[in-house]
Amino acid sequence: MAWLGIIVGTILGLICVFVAPAVYGLPVWAAIMLYPLVGTFGAVLTILILLQLRPGPAQPVPVSRHR
């Protein structure tokens, strides 16, 4: 889960750095400052979503009394 969060966060940060100056007219230094903010938000959000989607604990295997 953590690796996927890091990957998603990095991709979102990179998208933000390229899109913010082109679409919103932000200066490049502001877009670079957004990189860690957006990346951290994306990583944490991905991990929280994956924690909610994971299956519950496994059922114990019954032990047979006859050997």
C-alpha positions as a printed Julia matrix, in Angstrom:
67×3 Matrix{Float64}:
   0.0     0.0     0.0
   2.78    2.4     0.85
   4.54    1.91   -2.49
   1.36    2.56   -4.41
   0.76    5.68   -2.32
   4.26    6.96   -3.07
   3.84    6.32   -6.79
   0.42    8.0    -6.95
   1.69   10.94   -4.9
   4.68   11.42   -7.18
   2.54   11.3   -10.31
   0.03   13.79   -8.87
   2.87   16.11   -7.85
   4.41   16.0   -11.3
   1.07   16.66  -12.95
   0.59   19.64  -10.65
   4.01   21.08  -11.54
   3.24   20.94  -15.27
  -0.45   21.88  -15.21
  -0.4    24.73  -12.65
   1.73   27.15  -14.71
   0.05   26.28  -18.0
  -3.59   26.32  -16.92
  -3.73   28.58  -13.88
  -0.86   30.89  -14.75
   1.0    30.23  -11.5
   4.68   31.09  -11.39
   6.99   28.11  -11.63
   8.25   28.58   -8.05
   4.65   28.33   -6.75
   4.03   25.18   -8.78
   7.21   23.64   -7.39
   6.08   24.55   -3.87
   2.79   22.72   -4.53
   4.62   19.51   -5.46
   5.18   18.22   -1.89
   1.72   19.33   -0.77
  -0.12   17.58   -3.58
   2.19   14.56   -3.46
   1.71   14.05    0.27
  -2.05   14.5    -0.02
  -2.21   11.95   -2.86
  -0.06    9.4    -1.02
  -2.03    9.65    2.23
  -5.37    9.55    0.43
  -4.32    6.47   -1.58
  -3.18    4.62    1.54
  -6.39    5.49    3.41
  -8.55    4.29    0.52
  -6.6     1.04    0.26
  -6.92    0.48    4.01
 -10.7     0.77    3.7
 -10.81   -1.64    0.73
  -8.7    -4.41    2.21
 -10.49   -7.59    3.25
 -11.12   -8.39    6.9
  -9.02  -10.78    8.97
  -8.74  -14.35    7.78
 -10.92  -16.99    9.4
  -9.05  -19.48   11.6
  -8.69  -23.01   10.31
 -10.71  -25.41   12.48
  -8.62  -28.04   14.24
  -9.85  -31.57   13.79
 -10.21  -33.55   17.03
  -9.79  -36.88   15.21
  -6.22  -37.78   14.36
